[in-house]
C-alpha cells in the first residue's frame, strides 16, 4: 500500500507539536509498515522553509523512507475538478488550490492520504481513502 503524507502530519513530527508529535510518529510507522510513503510537489514545497536547503530536506525524507513522486496531468486535472466543484458548492476561498493538488496527487498516485484534515479530503475527494493520525 502506498500512503501519501500531508504536510500537517510531517510538520507535527518535525516541529514536535505538543499532543500531535507522538500520533504523527505512530501513524507514519504504521503506514510505512504496510507499504511505501510518498509526497508530491506541494508537500515538498511546504516543507522546504523548515530546512537549510533542498539537500537537507532530501536527506530527511530519505531517512524517513519517504519518496518524492511528481504529480501527473491526471492528478492536476482531478484537483482542478474538485476545486471547481468545491467553489460551485459555495466553499470559502480559505481553501487554496494547493489543498486540492495534495488530494489529487494522493488520489492518483497513492492508495490513501495520511492527514489531520480528513473531513475536507473525504468531502472533496470521495474516492480517496483518508487515514487520520
DSSP file (Angstrom, degrees, kcal/mol; ACC not computed):
  #  RESIDUE AA STRUCTURE BP1 BP2  ACC     N-H-->O    O-->H-N    N-H-->O    O-->H-N    TCO  KAPPA ALPHA  PHI   PSI    X-CA   Y-CA   Z-CA
    1    1 A X              0   0    0      0, 0.0    35,-1.4     0, 0.0     2,-0.5   0.000 360.0 360.0 360.0 135.6    0.0    0.0    0.0
    2    2 A X  E     -a   36   0A   0     33,-0.2   109,-3.0    35,-0.0   110,-1.2  -0.894 360.0-162.6-103.3 128.0    1.3    3.5   -0.9
    3    3 A X  E     -ab  37 112A   0     33,-3.1    35,-2.4    -2,-0.5     2,-0.4  -0.949   8.8-149.2-113.6 122.0    0.4    6.3    1.5
    4    4 A X  E     -ab  38 113A   0    108,-2.9   110,-3.1    -2,-0.5     2,-0.5  -0.718  19.9-143.2 -81.6 138.1    0.7    9.9    0.5
    5    5 A X  E     - b   0 114A   0     33,-2.4    35,-0.2    -2,-0.4   110,-0.2  -0.912   6.2-137.4-111.7 128.4    1.6   12.1    3.5
    6    6 A X    >>  -     0   0    0    108,-2.6     4,-1.4    -2,-0.5     3,-0.7  -0.458  23.2-114.6 -80.2 153.9    0.1   15.5    4.0
    7    7 A X  H 3> S+     0   0    0      1,-0.2     4,-2.8     2,-0.2     5,-0.3   0.871 111.0  62.2 -55.1 -42.8    2.3   18.4    5.2
    8    8 A X  H 3> S+     0   0    0      1,-0.2     4,-2.0     2,-0.2    -1,-0.2   0.866 103.3  49.1 -58.1 -38.3    0.5   18.8    8.5
    9    9 A X  H <> S+     0   0    0     -3,-0.7     4,-1.6   105,-0.3    -1,-0.2   0.919 112.8  46.8 -68.2 -43.1    1.5   15.3    9.6
   10   10 A X  H  X S+     0   0    0     -4,-1.4     4,-3.1     1,-0.2     5,-0.2   0.877 112.4  49.9 -68.1 -36.5    5.1   15.8    8.8
   11   11 A X  H  X S+     0   0    0     -4,-2.8     4,-2.8     2,-0.2     6,-0.3   0.868 105.3  57.3 -69.8 -34.9    5.2   19.2   10.5
   12   12 A X  H  <>S+     0   0    0     -4,-2.0     5,-1.8    -5,-0.3     4,-0.2   0.907 114.9  39.7 -57.7 -40.1    3.6   17.7   13.6
   13   13 A X  H ><5S+     0   0    0     -4,-1.6     3,-0.8     3,-0.2    -2,-0.2   0.956 119.3  43.1 -73.3 -52.8    6.6   15.3   13.7
   14   14 A X  H 3<5S+     0   0    0     -4,-3.1    -3,-0.2     1,-0.2    -2,-0.2   0.866 120.4  40.6 -64.8 -38.9    9.3   17.7   12.6
   15   15 A X  T 3<5S-     0   0    0     -4,-2.8    -1,-0.2    -5,-0.2    -2,-0.2   0.405 104.9-127.6 -92.1   2.3    8.2   20.6   14.9
   16   16 A X  T < 5 -     0   0    0     -3,-0.8    -3,-0.2    -4,-0.2     2,-0.2   0.917  30.1-157.1  51.2  50.0    7.4   18.2   17.7
   17   17 A X    >>< -     0   0    0     -5,-1.8     4,-2.7    -6,-0.3     3,-2.0  -0.386  21.7-109.9 -60.4 124.2    3.9   19.7   18.0
   18   18 A X  T 34 S+     0   0    0      1,-0.3    -1,-0.1     2,-0.2    -2,-0.0  -0.303 100.6   9.0 -57.8 134.2    2.6   19.0   21.6
   19   19 A X  T 34 S+     0   0    0      1,-0.1    -1,-0.3    -3,-0.1    -2,-0.1   0.315 131.0  56.9  79.7 -10.4   -0.2   16.5   21.6
   20   20 A X  T <> S+     0   0    0     -3,-2.0     4,-2.5    -8,-0.2     5,-0.2   0.613  81.7  77.9-122.8 -23.8    0.4   15.7   17.9
   21   21 A X  H  X S+     0   0    0     -4,-2.7     4,-2.5     1,-0.2     5,-0.2   0.934  98.5  43.6 -56.9 -52.5    4.0   14.6   17.7
   22   22 A X  H  > S+     0   0    0     -5,-0.2     4,-2.5     1,-0.2    -1,-0.2   0.882 113.5  51.3 -64.6 -39.1    3.5   11.1   19.0
   23   23 A X  H  > S+     0   0    0      2,-0.2     4,-2.4     1,-0.2    -1,-0.2   0.909 111.6  47.6 -64.6 -41.5    0.4   10.5   17.0
   24   24 A X  H  X S+     0   0    0     -4,-2.5     4,-2.5     2,-0.2     5,-0.2   0.919 112.0  50.3 -64.3 -43.9    2.1   11.5   13.8
   25   25 A X  H  X S+     0   0    0     -4,-2.5     4,-2.0    -5,-0.2    -2,-0.2   0.923 113.1  45.3 -60.5 -46.4    5.1    9.3   14.6
   26   26 A X  H  X S+     0   0    0     -4,-2.5     4,-2.4     2,-0.2    -1,-0.2   0.899 112.8  50.7 -65.4 -41.8    2.9    6.3   15.3
   27   27 A X  H  X S+     0   0    0     -4,-2.4     4,-2.5     1,-0.2    -2,-0.2   0.899 110.4  49.0 -65.1 -40.7    0.8    6.9   12.1
   28   28 A X  H  X S+     0   0    0     -4,-2.5     4,-2.6     2,-0.2    -1,-0.2   0.889 110.7  50.9 -66.1 -38.5    3.9    7.2    9.9
   29   29 A X  H  X S+     0   0    0     -4,-2.0     4,-2.1    -5,-0.2    -2,-0.2   0.927 111.4  47.6 -63.5 -44.3    5.3    4.0   11.4
   30   30 A X  H  X S+     0   0    0     -4,-2.4     4,-1.1     2,-0.2    -2,-0.2   0.924 113.7  47.5 -62.1 -44.4    2.0    2.1   10.7
   31   31 A X  H  < S+     0   0    0     -4,-2.5     3,-0.5     1,-0.2     4,-0.4   0.913 112.2  49.1 -64.8 -42.4    1.8    3.4    7.2
   32   32 A X  H >< S+     0   0    0     -4,-2.6     3,-0.9     1,-0.2    -1,-0.2   0.864 107.2  56.1 -65.3 -35.7    5.5    2.5    6.5
   33   33 A X  H 3< S+     0   0    0     -4,-2.1    -1,-0.2     1,-0.2    -2,-0.2   0.773 110.0  45.9 -67.4 -25.3    4.9   -1.0    7.9
   34   34 A X  T 3< S-     0   0    0     -4,-1.1     2,-0.3    -3,-0.5    -1,-0.2   0.423 130.4 -58.1 -98.7   1.7    2.1   -1.5    5.4
   35   35 A X  S <  S-     0   0    0     -3,-0.9     2,-0.3    -4,-0.4   -33,-0.2  -0.970  80.3 -23.8 161.6-143.5    3.9   -0.1    2.3
   36   36 A X  E     -a    2   0A   0    -35,-1.4   -33,-3.1    -2,-0.3     2,-0.4  -0.696  42.9-138.2-108.8 158.5    5.6    3.0    1.0
   37   37 A X  E     +ac   3  66A   0     28,-0.8    30,-2.6    -2,-0.3     2,-0.3  -0.920  24.9 177.9-114.7 138.3    5.3    6.7    1.8
   38   38 A X  E     -ac   4  67A   0    -35,-2.4   -33,-2.4    -2,-0.4     2,-0.3  -0.942  15.0-167.0-137.0 159.8    5.3    9.4   -0.7
   39   39 A X  E     - c   0  68A   0     28,-2.0    30,-2.8    -2,-0.3     2,-0.1  -0.960  12.9-148.1-136.8 156.9    4.9   13.2   -1.1
   40   40 A X     >  -     0   0    0     -2,-0.3     4,-2.3   -35,-0.2     5,-0.2  -0.400  42.6 -74.4-111.0-168.2    4.3   15.4   -4.1
   41   41 A X  H  > S+     0   0    0     28,-0.2     4,-2.9     1,-0.2     5,-0.2   0.869 124.8  52.3 -59.5 -43.0    5.4   18.9   -5.1
   42   42 A X  H  > S+     0   0    0      2,-0.2     4,-2.5     1,-0.2    -1,-0.2   0.945 112.5  43.8 -64.3 -47.8    3.0   20.8   -2.8
   43   43 A X  H  > S+     0   0    0      2,-0.2     4,-1.9     1,-0.2    -1,-0.2   0.923 114.5  50.8 -63.2 -43.8    4.1   18.9    0.4
   44   44 A X  H  X S+     0   0    0     -4,-2.3     4,-1.8     1,-0.2    -2,-0.2   0.935 112.4  46.7 -57.9 -47.6    7.7   19.2   -0.6
   45   45 A X  H  X S+     0   0    0     -4,-2.9     4,-0.6     1,-0.2    -1,-0.2   0.880 111.3  51.1 -64.4 -38.5    7.4   23.0   -1.2
   46   46 A X  H  < S+     0   0    0     -4,-2.5    -1,-0.2    -5,-0.2    -2,-0.2   0.801 112.6  46.8 -71.0 -27.2    5.5   23.5    2.1
   47   47 A X  H >< S+     0   0    0     -4,-1.9     3,-2.4    -5,-0.2    -1,-0.2   0.805  92.5  82.5 -78.3 -30.5    8.3   21.6    4.0
   48   48 A X  H >< S+     0   0    0     -4,-1.8     3,-2.1     1,-0.3    -1,-0.2   0.795  79.4  62.5 -50.5 -41.9   11.1   23.5    2.3
   49   49 A X  T 3< S+     0   0    0     -4,-0.6    -1,-0.3     1,-0.3    -2,-0.1   0.684  97.1  61.6 -61.1 -13.8   11.1   26.6    4.6
   50   50 A X  T <  S+     0   0    0     -3,-2.4     2,-0.3    -4,-0.1    -1,-0.3   0.352 101.0  62.9 -92.9   6.1   11.9   24.4    7.6
   51   51 A X  S <  S-     0   0    0     -3,-2.1     3,-0.1    -4,-0.1     4,-0.0  -0.912  81.4-123.5-131.1 156.4   15.3   23.2    6.1
   52   52 A X  S    S-     0   0    0     -2,-0.3     2,-0.3     1,-0.2    -1,-0.1   0.912  88.9 -22.8 -62.6 -43.5   18.5   25.0    5.1
   53   53 A X  S  > S-     0   0    0     -3,-0.1     4,-1.9     1,-0.0     3,-0.2  -0.933  73.1 -85.9-159.0 176.2   18.3   23.7    1.5
   54   54 A X  H  > S+     0   0    0     -2,-0.3     4,-3.0     1,-0.2     5,-0.2   0.828 120.6  60.4 -64.4 -32.7   16.8   21.0   -0.7
   55   55 A X  H  > S+     0   0    0      2,-0.2     4,-2.2     1,-0.2    -1,-0.2   0.918 105.7  47.2 -61.7 -42.7   19.7   18.6    0.0
   56   56 A X  H  > S+     0   0    0     -3,-0.2     4,-2.3     2,-0.2    -2,-0.2   0.928 113.3  47.8 -65.0 -44.2   18.9   18.7    3.7
   57   57 A X  H  X S+     0   0    0     -4,-1.9     4,-2.7     1,-0.2     5,-0.2   0.920 111.0  51.8 -61.7 -43.4   15.2   18.1    3.0
   58   58 A X  H  X S+     0   0    0     -4,-3.0     4,-2.4     1,-0.2    -1,-0.2   0.893 109.3  50.3 -60.3 -40.2   16.0   15.3    0.6
   59   59 A X  H  X S+     0   0    0     -4,-2.2     4,-2.6     2,-0.2    -1,-0.2   0.918 111.1  48.2 -64.5 -43.6   18.2   13.6    3.3
   60   60 A X  H  X S+     0   0    0     -4,-2.3     4,-1.8     2,-0.2    -2,-0.2   0.925 112.9  47.6 -64.6 -44.5   15.5   13.8    5.9
   61   61 A X  H  <>S+     0   0    0     -4,-2.7     5,-3.1     1,-0.2     4,-0.2   0.915 112.5  49.8 -62.4 -41.6   12.9   12.4    3.5
   62   62 A X  H ><5S+     0   0    0     -4,-2.4     3,-1.3     1,-0.2    -2,-0.2   0.909 108.7  52.2 -64.1 -41.8   15.3    9.6    2.6
   63   63 A X  H 3<5S+     0   0    0     -4,-2.6    -1,-0.2     1,-0.3    -2,-0.2   0.860 112.0  46.5 -61.4 -34.7   16.0    8.8    6.2
   64   64 A X  T 3<5S-     0   0    0     -4,-1.8    -1,-0.3    -5,-0.2    -2,-0.2   0.419 115.0-120.7 -85.9   1.2   12.2    8.5    6.8
   65   65 A X  T < 5 +     0   0    0     -3,-1.3   -28,-0.8     1,-0.2     2,-0.5   0.892  62.6 147.7  57.5  42.6   11.9    6.4    3.6
   66   66 A X  E   < -c   37   0A   0     -5,-3.1     2,-0.3    -6,-0.1   -28,-0.2  -0.947  34.1-152.4-108.7 121.9    9.6    9.0    2.1
   67   67 A X  E     -c   38   0A   0    -30,-2.6   -28,-2.0    -2,-0.5     2,-0.6  -0.685  13.3-126.4 -95.4 146.5    9.9    9.2   -1.7
   68   68 A X  E     -c   39   0A   0     -2,-0.3     2,-0.5   -30,-0.2   -28,-0.2  -0.822  28.4-175.3 -86.5 123.7    9.1   12.2   -3.8
   69   69 A X        -     0   0    0    -30,-2.8   -28,-0.2    -2,-0.6    40,-0.1  -0.975  21.0-130.9-122.9 115.6    6.6   11.3   -6.6
   70   70 A X        -     0   0    0     -2,-0.5   -30,-0.1   -30,-0.2     2,-0.0  -0.244  24.7-108.5 -65.1 152.9    5.8   14.0   -9.1
   71   71 A X        -     0   0    0      1,-0.1     2,-0.3     4,-0.0    -1,-0.1  -0.255  29.3-139.9 -71.0 165.6    2.2   14.8  -10.0
   72   72 A X     >  -     0   0    0      1,-0.1     4,-2.1    -2,-0.0     5,-0.2  -0.753  27.6-105.6-119.3 169.4    0.7   13.9  -13.3
   73   73 A X  H  > S+     0   0    0     -2,-0.3     4,-2.5     1,-0.2     5,-0.2   0.865 122.1  56.7 -63.5 -33.2   -1.6   15.8  -15.6
   74   74 A X  H  > S+     0   0    0      2,-0.2     4,-2.2     1,-0.2    -1,-0.2   0.907 107.9  45.8 -64.6 -41.3   -4.3   13.4  -14.4
   75   75 A X  H  > S+     0   0    0      2,-0.2     4,-2.1     1,-0.2    -1,-0.2   0.877 113.0  50.3 -70.7 -35.4   -3.8   14.3  -10.8
   76   76 A X  H  X S+     0   0    0     -4,-2.1     4,-2.4     2,-0.2    -2,-0.2   0.895 110.8  50.0 -66.2 -39.0   -3.7   18.0  -11.6
   77   77 A X  H  X S+     0   0    0     -4,-2.5     4,-2.5     2,-0.2    -2,-0.2   0.912 109.3  50.8 -64.8 -42.2   -7.0   17.6  -13.5
   78   78 A X  H  X S+     0   0    0     -4,-2.2     4,-2.3     1,-0.2    -1,-0.2   0.900 110.8  50.1 -61.1 -40.5   -8.6   15.8  -10.6
   79   79 A X  H  X S+     0   0    0     -4,-2.1     4,-2.7     2,-0.2    -2,-0.2   0.926 110.7  48.9 -62.8 -45.3   -7.5   18.6   -8.3
   80   80 A X  H  X S+     0   0    0     -4,-2.4     4,-2.4     2,-0.2    -2,-0.2   0.897 111.7  48.4 -63.0 -41.3   -9.0   21.2  -10.7
   81   81 A X  H  X S+     0   0    0     -4,-2.5     4,-2.4     2,-0.2    -1,-0.2   0.915 113.2  47.4 -65.0 -42.9  -12.3   19.4  -11.0
   82   82 A X  H  X S+     0   0    0     -4,-2.3     4,-2.4     2,-0.2    -2,-0.2   0.905 112.4  49.6 -65.6 -40.8  -12.5   19.0   -7.2
   83   83 A X  H  X S+     0   0    0     -4,-2.7     4,-2.5     2,-0.2     5,-0.2   0.920 111.1  49.8 -63.3 -43.6  -11.7   22.7   -6.6
   84   84 A X  H  X S+     0   0    0     -4,-2.4     4,-2.3     1,-0.2    -2,-0.2   0.924 111.9  47.2 -62.1 -45.3  -14.3   23.8   -9.2
   85   85 A X  H  X S+     0   0    0     -4,-2.4     4,-1.7     2,-0.2    -1,-0.2   0.901 111.4  52.4 -62.6 -40.9  -17.0   21.6   -7.6
   86   86 A X  H  <>S+     0   0    0     -4,-2.4     5,-2.6     1,-0.2     4,-0.2   0.929 111.5  45.2 -60.1 -47.6  -16.0   22.9   -4.1
   87   87 A X  H ><5S+     0   0    0     -4,-2.5     3,-1.4     1,-0.2    -1,-0.2   0.879 110.0  54.6 -67.2 -37.5  -16.3   26.6   -5.3
   88   88 A X  H 3<5S+     0   0    0     -4,-2.3    -1,-0.2     1,-0.3    -2,-0.2   0.834 104.7  55.0 -65.2 -31.2  -19.6   25.9   -7.0
   89   89 A X  T 3<5S-     0   0    0     -4,-1.7    -1,-0.3    -5,-0.2    -2,-0.2   0.496 128.2-101.1 -78.1  -2.7  -21.0   24.5   -3.8
   90   90 A X  T < 5 +     0   0    0     -3,-1.4    -3,-0.2     1,-0.2    -2,-0.1   0.635  59.4 172.1  93.0  15.9  -20.0   27.8   -2.1
   91   91 A X      < -     0   0    0     -5,-2.6    -1,-0.2    -6,-0.2    -5,-0.0  -0.340  37.9-107.2 -58.5 135.4  -16.8   26.6   -0.5
   92   92 A X    >   -     0   0    0      1,-0.1     3,-1.4     2,-0.0    -1,-0.1  -0.236  19.9-117.1 -67.3 154.7  -14.9   29.5    1.1
   93   93 A X  T 3  S+     0   0    0      1,-0.3    -1,-0.1    -3,-0.1    -2,-0.1   0.496  97.8  93.0 -70.7  -2.7  -11.7   30.8   -0.5
   94   94 A X  T 3  S+     0   0    0      2,-0.1     2,-0.6     1,-0.0    -1,-0.3   0.774  73.7  76.7 -63.0 -22.4   -9.8   29.9    2.6
   95   95 A X  S <  S-     0   0    0     -3,-1.4     2,-0.2   -12,-0.0    -1,-0.0  -0.807  76.9-161.0 -87.7 119.6   -9.1   26.6    0.8
   96   96 A X    >>  -     0   0    0     -2,-0.6     3,-1.4     1,-0.1     4,-0.9  -0.564  33.5-101.1-100.7 165.9   -6.5   27.2   -1.9
   97   97 A X  H 3> S+     0   0    0      1,-0.3     4,-2.3    -2,-0.2     3,-0.2   0.782 115.8  70.9 -57.6 -28.4   -5.7   25.1   -4.9
   98   98 A X  H 3> S+     0   0    0      1,-0.2     4,-2.0     2,-0.2    -1,-0.3   0.891  94.9  53.9 -56.9 -40.1   -2.6   23.6   -3.1
   99   99 A X  H <> S+     0   0    0     -3,-1.4     4,-1.7     1,-0.2    -1,-0.2   0.894 110.5  46.7 -60.3 -39.4   -5.0   21.7   -0.8
  100  100 A X  H  X S+     0   0    0     -4,-0.9     4,-2.9    -3,-0.2    -2,-0.2   0.839 107.5  56.0 -73.8 -33.3   -6.7   20.2   -3.9
  101  101 A X  H  X S+     0   0    0     -4,-2.3     4,-2.3     2,-0.2    -1,-0.2   0.878 106.2  51.7 -65.4 -36.8   -3.4   19.4   -5.5
  102  102 A X  H  X S+     0   0    0     -4,-2.0     4,-2.3     2,-0.2    -2,-0.2   0.928 113.0  45.6 -62.3 -44.7   -2.5   17.3   -2.4
  103  103 A X  H  X S+     0   0    0     -4,-1.7     4,-2.6     2,-0.2    -2,-0.2   0.913 113.0  48.4 -66.0 -44.0   -5.8   15.5   -2.7
  104  104 A X  H  X S+     0   0    0     -4,-2.9     4,-1.9     2,-0.2     5,-0.2   0.894 111.6  50.9 -63.3 -39.9   -5.5   14.9   -6.5
  105  105 A X  H  X S+     0   0    0     -4,-2.3     4,-2.6    -5,-0.2     5,-0.3   0.937 112.9  45.1 -61.7 -48.0   -1.9   13.7   -6.1
  106  106 A X  H  X S+     0   0    0     -4,-2.3     4,-1.6     1,-0.2    -2,-0.2   0.906 111.0  54.1 -63.5 -41.8   -3.0   11.2   -3.3
  107  107 A X  H  < S+     0   0    0     -4,-2.6    -1,-0.2     1,-0.2    -2,-0.2   0.883 121.2  28.7 -59.7 -40.8   -6.0   10.1   -5.3
  108  108 A X  H  < S+     0   0    0     -4,-1.9    -2,-0.2    -5,-0.2    -1,-0.2   0.708 129.8  34.7 -96.6 -22.4   -3.9    9.2   -8.4
  109  109 A X  H  < S+     0   0    0     -4,-2.6     2,-0.3    -5,-0.2    -3,-0.2   0.445 116.4  37.1-115.5  -1.2   -0.5    8.3   -7.0
  110  110 A X     <  -     0   0    0     -4,-1.6  -107,-0.2    -5,-0.3     3,-0.1  -0.872  67.8-125.6-142.1 172.7   -1.3    6.6   -3.7
  111  111 A X  S    S-     0   0    0   -109,-3.0    18,-0.5    -2,-0.3     2,-0.3   0.663  92.1  -1.3 -93.4 -21.5   -3.8    4.2   -2.1
  112  112 A X  E     -bd   3 129A   0   -110,-1.2  -108,-2.9    16,-0.1     2,-0.5  -0.975  64.4-121.8-159.9 168.1   -4.6    6.6    0.8
  113  113 A X  E     -bd   4 130A   0     16,-2.2    18,-3.1    -2,-0.3     2,-0.7  -0.984  14.7-148.4-121.9 125.7   -3.7   10.0    2.3
  114  114 A X  E     +bd   5 131A   0   -110,-3.1  -108,-2.6    -2,-0.5     2,-0.3  -0.850  44.4 137.5 -91.9 113.2   -2.4   10.4    5.8
  115  115 A X        -     0   0    0     16,-2.4     3,-0.3    -2,-0.7    18,-0.3  -0.988  61.2-136.4-154.1 155.1   -3.7   13.8    7.1
  116  116 A X  S    S+     0   0    0     -2,-0.3     3,-0.3     1,-0.2     2,-0.2   0.529 101.0  72.1 -85.2  -8.8   -5.2   15.6   10.0
  117  117 A X     >  +     0   0    0      1,-0.2     4,-1.8     2,-0.1     3,-0.3  -0.247  57.2 140.5-102.4  44.0   -7.6   17.2    7.6
  118  118 A X  H  >  +     0   0    0     -3,-0.3     4,-2.9    -2,-0.2     5,-0.3   0.846  63.3  58.3 -58.9 -41.2   -9.7   14.1    6.8
  119  119 A X  H  > S+     0   0    0     -3,-0.3     4,-2.0     1,-0.2    -1,-0.2   0.926 108.4  46.4 -58.4 -46.1  -13.1   15.8    6.7
  120  120 A X  H  > S+     0   0    0     -3,-0.3     4,-2.5     1,-0.2     5,-0.3   0.946 115.3  44.9 -60.7 -49.6  -12.1   18.1    4.0
  121  121 A X  H  X S+     0   0    0     -4,-1.8     4,-2.2     1,-0.2     7,-0.3   0.855 112.1  51.7 -68.8 -34.3  -10.5   15.4    1.8
  122  122 A X  H  < S+     0   0    0     -4,-2.9    -1,-0.2    -5,-0.2    -2,-0.2   0.890 113.5  46.0 -66.2 -37.8  -13.3   13.0    2.3
  123  123 A X  H  < S+     0   0    0     -4,-2.0     3,-0.4    -5,-0.3    -2,-0.2   0.920 122.0  34.1 -69.5 -45.0  -15.8   15.7    1.2
  124  124 A X  H  < S+     0   0    0     -4,-2.5     2,-0.3     1,-0.2    -2,-0.2   0.717 127.9  35.4 -88.1 -21.8  -13.8   16.9   -1.8
  125  125 A X    ><  +     0   0    0     -4,-2.2     3,-2.2    -5,-0.3    -1,-0.2  -0.649  67.3 175.9-131.9  74.4  -12.3   13.5   -2.9
  126  126 A X  T 3  S+     0   0    0     -3,-0.4    -1,-0.1     1,-0.3    -2,-0.1   0.750  79.0  51.5 -55.0 -30.3  -15.0   10.9   -2.1
  127  127 A X  T 3  S+     0   0    0      2,-0.1     2,-0.5     0, 0.0    -1,-0.3   0.529  88.3 101.5 -85.8  -5.4  -13.0    8.0   -3.6
  128  128 A X  S <  S-     0   0    0     -3,-2.2     2,-0.5    -7,-0.3   -16,-0.1  -0.671  70.8-135.2 -85.0 126.8   -9.8    8.9   -1.6
  129  129 A X  E     -d  112   0A   0    -18,-0.5   -16,-2.2    -2,-0.5     2,-0.4  -0.698  24.9-158.4 -78.2 127.4   -9.2    6.7    1.4
  130  130 A X  E     -d  113   0A   0     -2,-0.5     2,-0.4   -18,-0.2   -16,-0.2  -0.917   8.8-164.2-114.1 133.8   -8.2    9.0    4.2
  131  131 A X  E     -d  114   0A   0    -18,-3.1   -16,-2.4    -2,-0.4     2,-0.4  -0.967   8.1-152.1-117.9 131.5   -6.2    8.0    7.3
  132  132 A X              0   0    0     -2,-0.4   -16,-0.2   -18,-0.2   -18,-0.1  -0.836 360.0 360.0-102.2 137.6   -6.0   10.2   10.4
  133  133 A X              0   0    0     -2,-0.4  -106,-0.2   -18,-0.3  -107,-0.1   0.532 360.0 360.0 -63.0 360.0   -3.0   10.0   12.7
